[in-house]
């Protein structure tokens, strides 16, 4: 049988017809464009890299596709600078036409991303920043978080510190959204249990000149100190606290970012510290062990909470895309699938609350050598209250 020979004109006509009728099928055949807006320089640079690594690891485990779609990545360094956040997110949405935004670490930057996502309808998955407003007043069908709200680890630690019998506590953090909200969570549960916050100390982000504040803590002589710092600031604070002799006399407690991804640099100064977080390096489960092995093989590094959150951001995207057969435009169906999903995370299975924030165990961890060893559950399946969220 002689094959039919198509003229160039006929071929063009067929192509035009396919373009007119292809619709969603044509769109799904194209690559899904992922905008990674993360810190790649500055205080939080290592965190941004870990998040991206974790995200890519999950995608690689699925053969490079999610919901049948190949992915294309566009990266922007947000520099953890809220002043540049609006311009940066608009580059991704308006210039690069990304289908999905993934970011970020700094809560102030995440607020700008949340507003832009809500206004434009662009899918946003937050793989770290715990800004309460993102899954509070700013909540939307197209906004999801794979990490935590700043309120959660703080609230869990307030319960722990109260149970240990401490009555008077000083708090210390950077003066920005993450610090304010973490201390707010701690204060809520600690004072509910009868404790008293005798002083709230702050300094501007990313200032690390702690000496004057440490001197003030020494003069107050509280029963304990609660803190929120992360990245390079956490390294210096823990070392300075120890060098000032305070570690021996005034117990230091913190949200887990104090000792996550920082233990190598903190050395002996961190030994024995208690923190609360939704993950621990030594969580001995088949799911976590497989994740840690896969990450170590891929990147020749040990994963931390940031890598895990990036990994689960990709899991969230995968669940939504599977439900919509790769069509990111079906936001209602995408959200509905996630609202009833149980996500099989290295941290332990979790669900998303009505505000799209994880409902999860918050672990009590203790620094043992270079590991955040899980020693118990500080708060079981803790849900962020989602105050102000209306969808």
PECOR-V507554 format. One record per residue. N is the residue number from 1. RES is the residue in one letter. PHI is phi as a letter, one per 30 degrees, with the letter a starting at -180 (none if undefined). Layout:
# PECOR-V507554
n=N res=RES phi=PHI
n=N res=RES phi=PHI
This chain:
# PECOR-V507554
n=1 res=X phi=none
n=2 res=X phi=d
n=3 res=X phi=d
n=4 res=X phi=d
n=5 res=X phi=c
n=6 res=X phi=c
n=7 res=X phi=d
n=8 res=X phi=e
n=9 res=X phi=d
n=10 res=X phi=d
n=11 res=X phi=d
n=12 res=X phi=d
n=13 res=X phi=d
n=14 res=X phi=d
n=15 res=X phi=d
n=16 res=X phi=d
n=17 res=X phi=d
n=18 res=X phi=d
n=19 res=X phi=d
n=20 res=X phi=d
n=21 res=X phi=c
n=22 res=X phi=d
n=23 res=X phi=h
n=24 res=X phi=e
n=25 res=X phi=d
n=26 res=X phi=d
n=27 res=X phi=d
n=28 res=X phi=d
n=29 res=X phi=d
n=30 res=X phi=d
n=31 res=X phi=d
n=32 res=X phi=d
n=33 res=X phi=c
n=34 res=X phi=c
n=35 res=X phi=c
n=36 res=X phi=c
n=37 res=X phi=c
n=38 res=X phi=b
n=39 res=X phi=d
n=40 res=X phi=c
n=41 res=X phi=b
n=42 res=X phi=i
n=43 res=X phi=e
n=44 res=X phi=c
n=45 res=X phi=e
n=46 res=X phi=d
n=47 res=X phi=d
n=48 res=X phi=d
n=49 res=X phi=d
n=50 res=X phi=d
n=51 res=X phi=d
n=52 res=X phi=d
n=53 res=X phi=e
n=54 res=X phi=d
n=55 res=X phi=d
n=56 res=X phi=d
n=57 res=X phi=d
n=58 res=X phi=d
n=59 res=X phi=d
n=60 res=X phi=d
n=61 res=X phi=d
n=62 res=X phi=c
n=63 res=X phi=i
n=64 res=X phi=i
n=65 res=X phi=b
n=66 res=X phi=b
n=67 res=X phi=h
n=68 res=X phi=i
n=69 res=X phi=c
n=70 res=X phi=d
n=71 res=X phi=c
n=72 res=X phi=b
n=73 res=X phi=c
n=74 res=X phi=b
n=75 res=X phi=c
n=76 res=X phi=b
n=77 res=X phi=d
n=78 res=X phi=d
n=79 res=X phi=h
n=80 res=X phi=h
n=81 res=X phi=c
n=82 res=X phi=e
n=83 res=X phi=d
n=84 res=X phi=c
n=85 res=X phi=d
n=86 res=X phi=d
n=87 res=X phi=d
n=88 res=X phi=d
n=89 res=X phi=d
n=90 res=X phi=d
n=91 res=X phi=e
n=92 res=X phi=d
n=93 res=X phi=d
n=94 res=X phi=c
n=95 res=X phi=d
n=96 res=X phi=c
n=97 res=X phi=h
n=98 res=X phi=d
n=99 res=X phi=d
n=100 res=X phi=b
n=101 res=X phi=c
n=102 res=X phi=b
n=103 res=X phi=l
n=104 res=X phi=b
n=105 res=X phi=c
n=106 res=X phi=d
n=107 res=X phi=d
n=108 res=X phi=d
n=109 res=X phi=d
n=110 res=X phi=d
n=111 res=X phi=d
n=112 res=X phi=d
n=113 res=X phi=d
n=114 res=X phi=d
n=115 res=X phi=d
n=116 res=X phi=d
n=117 res=X phi=d
n=118 res=X phi=d
n=119 res=X phi=d
n=120 res=X phi=c
n=121 res=X phi=i
n=122 res=X phi=d
n=123 res=X phi=d
n=124 res=X phi=b
n=125 res=X phi=b
n=126 res=X phi=c
n=127 res=X phi=c
n=128 res=X phi=a
n=129 res=X phi=e
n=130 res=X phi=c
n=131 res=X phi=e
n=132 res=X phi=e
n=133 res=X phi=d
n=134 res=X phi=d
n=135 res=X phi=c
n=136 res=X phi=c
n=137 res=X phi=e
n=138 res=X phi=c
n=139 res=X phi=e
n=140 res=X phi=a
n=141 res=X phi=e
n=142 res=X phi=c
n=143 res=X phi=c
n=144 res=X phi=b
n=145 res=X phi=b
n=146 res=X phi=c
n=147 res=X phi=c
n=148 res=X phi=a
n=149 res=X phi=c
n=150 res=X phi=e
n=151 res=X phi=d
n=152 res=X phi=d
n=153 res=X phi=d
n=154 res=X phi=d
n=155 res=X phi=d
n=156 res=X phi=d
n=157 res=X phi=d
n=158 res=X phi=e
n=159 res=X phi=d
n=160 res=X phi=d
n=161 res=X phi=d
n=162 res=X phi=d
n=163 res=X phi=d
n=164 res=X phi=d
n=165 res=X phi=j
n=166 res=X phi=d
n=167 res=X phi=c
n=168 res=X phi=b
n=169 res=X phi=b
n=170 res=X phi=c
n=171 res=X phi=c
n=172 res=X phi=b
n=173 res=X phi=a
n=174 res=X phi=d
n=175 res=X phi=d
n=176 res=X phi=a
n=177 res=X phi=e
n=178 res=X phi=e
n=179 res=X phi=d
n=180 res=X phi=d
n=181 res=X phi=d
n=182 res=X phi=d
n=183 res=X phi=d
n=184 res=X phi=d
n=185 res=X phi=d
n=186 res=X phi=e
n=187 res=X phi=d
n=188 res=X phi=e
n=189 res=X phi=d
n=190 res=X phi=d
n=191 res=X phi=d
n=192 res=X phi=d
n=193 res=X phi=d
n=194 res=X phi=j
n=195 res=X phi=d
n=196 res=X phi=b
n=197 res=X phi=c
n=198 res=X phi=d
n=199 res=X phi=a
n=200 res=X phi=c
n=201 res=X phi=c
n=202 res=X phi=b
n=203 res=X phi=b
n=204 res=X phi=d
n=205 res=X phi=d
n=206 res=X phi=c
n=207 res=X phi=e
n=208 res=X phi=b
n=209 res=X phi=d
n=210 res=X phi=c
n=211 res=X phi=e
n=212 res=X phi=d
n=213 res=X phi=d
n=214 res=X phi=d
n=215 res=X phi=d
n=216 res=X phi=d
n=217 res=X phi=d
n=218 res=X phi=d
n=219 res=X phi=d
n=220 res=X phi=d
n=221 res=X phi=h
n=222 res=X phi=d
n=223 res=X phi=d
n=224 res=X phi=a
n=225 res=X phi=b
n=226 res=X phi=c
n=227 res=X phi=b
n=228 res=X phi=b
n=229 res=X phi=b
n=230 res=X phi=b
n=231 res=X phi=i
n=232 res=X phi=d
n=233 res=X phi=d
n=234 res=X phi=d
n=235 res=X phi=e
n=236 res=X phi=d
n=237 res=X phi=d
n=238 res=X phi=d
n=239 res=X phi=d
n=240 res=X phi=d
n=241 res=X phi=d
n=242 res=X phi=d
n=243 res=X phi=d
n=244 res=X phi=d
n=245 res=X phi=i
n=246 res=X phi=d
n=247 res=X phi=e
n=248 res=X phi=d
n=249 res=X phi=c
n=250 res=X phi=b
n=251 res=X phi=e
n=252 res=X phi=c
n=253 res=X phi=b
n=254 res=X phi=a
n=255 res=X phi=d
n=256 res=X phi=e
n=257 res=X phi=d
n=258 res=X phi=e
n=259 res=X phi=b
n=260 res=X phi=c
n=261 res=X phi=i
n=262 res=X phi=b
n=263 res=X phi=d
n=264 res=X phi=e
n=265 res=X phi=d
n=266 res=X phi=d
n=267 res=X phi=h
n=268 res=X phi=d
n=269 res=X phi=d
n=270 res=X phi=c
n=271 res=X phi=e
n=272 res=X phi=i
n=273 res=X phi=d
n=274 res=X phi=c
n=275 res=X phi=b
n=276 res=X phi=b
n=277 res=X phi=a
n=278 res=X phi=d
n=279 res=X phi=a
n=280 res=X phi=b
n=281 res=X phi=e
n=282 res=X phi=c
n=283 res=X phi=d
n=284 res=X phi=c
n=285 res=X phi=b
n=286 res=X phi=e
n=287 res=X phi=d
n=288 res=X phi=d
n=289 res=X phi=d
n=290 res=X phi=d
n=291 res=X phi=d
n=292 res=X phi=d
n=293 res=X phi=d
n=294 res=X phi=d
n=295 res=X phi=d
n=296 res=X phi=d
n=297 res=X phi=d
n=298 res=X phi=d
n=299 res=X phi=b
n=300 res=X phi=h
n=301 res=X phi=b
n=302 res=X phi=d
n=303 res=X phi=d
n=304 res=X phi=b
n=305 res=X phi=e
n=306 res=X phi=d
n=307 res=X phi=d
n=308 res=X phi=d
n=309 res=X phi=d
n=310 res=X phi=d
n=311 res=X phi=e
n=312 res=X phi=d
n=313 res=X phi=d
n=314 res=X phi=d
n=315 res=X phi=d
n=316 res=X phi=d
n=317 res=X phi=d
n=318 res=X phi=d
n=319 res=X phi=d
n=320 res=X phi=d
n=321 res=X phi=d
n=322 res=X phi=d
n=323 res=X phi=d
n=324 res=X phi=c
n=325 res=X phi=h
n=326 res=X phi=i
n=327 res=X phi=c
n=328 res=X phi=d
n=329 res=X phi=d
n=330 res=X phi=d
n=331 res=X phi=d
n=332 res=X phi=d
n=333 res=X phi=d
n=334 res=X phi=e
n=335 res=X phi=d
n=336 res=X phi=d
n=337 res=X phi=d
n=338 res=X phi=d
n=339 res=X phi=d
n=340 res=X phi=c
n=341 res=X phi=d
n=342 res=X phi=c
n=343 res=X phi=c
n=344 res=X phi=d
n=345 res=X phi=c
n=346 res=X phi=e
n=347 res=X phi=d
n=348 res=X phi=j
n=349 res=X phi=d
n=350 res=X phi=b
n=351 res=X phi=c
n=352 res=X phi=c
n=353 res=X phi=d
n=354 res=X phi=e
n=355 res=X phi=c
n=356 res=X phi=i
n=357 res=X phi=c
n=358 res=X phi=e
n=359 res=X phi=c
n=360 res=X phi=a
n=361 res=X phi=d
n=362 res=X phi=c
n=363 res=X phi=d
n=364 res=X phi=c
n=365 res=X phi=b
n=366 res=X phi=b
n=367 res=X phi=d
n=368 res=X phi=b
n=369 res=X phi=i
n=370 res=X phi=c
n=371 res=X phi=b
n=372 res=X phi=d
n=373 res=X phi=d
n=374 res=X phi=d
n=375 res=X phi=c
n=376 res=X phi=l
n=377 res=X phi=c
n=378 res=X phi=d
n=379 res=X phi=a
n=380 res=X phi=d
n=381 res=X phi=h
n=382 res=X phi=d
n=383 res=X phi=c
n=384 res=X phi=d
n=385 res=X phi=d
n=386 res=X phi=h
n=387 res=X phi=d
n=388 res=X phi=i
n=389 res=X phi=d
n=390 res=X phi=b
n=391 res=X phi=c
